[in-house]
């Protein structure tokens, strides 16, 4: 898996079913019969990925919404996206 950079485009893979539960998001990947639970920030990332976009664009939106430092946001978003990629929930371009 290539390393994610700020200019990497990330897109949701089709097929996963998502449902909000309180302020979290529960995701079902029927291909692998696996459930995932995202906290509010993970849920927001998933929502922002409704349209493919760059890691930079994701971070810019999250920095504004959560008033987080750019370096911290980038590190945490890249880590989360790498996990989503490993579980084949998103693809990179």
Protein Blocks (a to p, Z undefined) as FASTA:
>chain_A
ZZddfklccdddehiacddehjbccdddfknopacdddfklmmmmmmmmpgcdfklmmmm
mmmmnopafklmmmmmmmmmmmmmmnopaccZZ
